[in-house]
């Protein structure tokens, strides 16, 4: 199974994206594999949308919040 492919063109429909995911699955894939790949793609798309909308936290701020910065 390949990791998430490069960004999907905006004009691609959900049906086309699901078809693309299915084509990349190995013959021995299970329903759990399908579920995982679909959720992975959805999570990445949500993350990309957050970045585009500016809903991000600088790494330094996050590390400081958790007391990781020295």
C-alpha positions in Angstrom: 0.0 0.0 0.0 1.3 3.4 -0.9 1.2 6.3 1.5 -1.1 9.3 0.8 -0.5 10.4 -2.8 0.4 13.9 -3.7 -2.3 16.5 -3.4 -5.4 15.5 -5.4 -6.5 18.1 -7.9 -9.4 20.3 -6.7 -11.6 19.2 -9.6 -11.4 15.5 -8.5 -14.7 14.3 -7.2 -15.0 12.2 -4.0 -16.0 9.2 -6.1 -12.9 9.6 -8.2 -10.7 9.9 -5.1 -12.3 6.7 -3.6 -11.7 4.9 -6.9 -8.0 6.0 -6.8 -7.6 4.7 -3.3 -9.2 1.4 -4.2 -6.9 1.0 -7.2 -3.8 1.5 -5.0 -4.8 -1.2 -2.5 -3.1 -4.6 -2.8 -5.2 -7.6 -3.8 -5.0 -9.0 -0.2 -6.3 -5.7 1.3 -9.0 -6.0 4.0 -12.0 -3.7 4.8 -9.8 -2.4 7.7 -7.2 -1.4 5.2 -9.9 0.4 3.1 -11.2 2.2 6.2 -7.7 3.2 7.3 -6.8 4.6 3.8 -10.1 6.6 3.6 -9.6 8.1 7.1 -6.0 8.9 6.3 -6.9 10.8 3.2 -9.8 12.6 5.0 -7.4 13.6 7.8 -4.8 14.9 5.5 -7.4 16.9 3.5 -8.6 18.4 6.8 -5.1 19.3 7.8 -4.4 20.9 4.4 -7.6 22.9 4.7 -6.5 24.1 8.2 -3.1 25.2 6.8 -4.8 27.1 4.0 -7.1 28.8 6.5 -4.3 29.8 8.8 -5.4 27.5 11.6 -1.9 26.5 12.6 0.3 26.8 15.7 4.0 27.5 15.3 6.1 24.5 16.4 8.0 26.6 18.9 4.7 27.6 20.6 3.6 24.0 20.8 6.9 22.8 22.2 6.8 25.6 24.8 3.3 24.7 25.8 4.4 21.1 26.5 7.6 22.2 28.2 9.8 20.7 25.6 11.8 23.8 24.7 15.0 24.4 26.5 
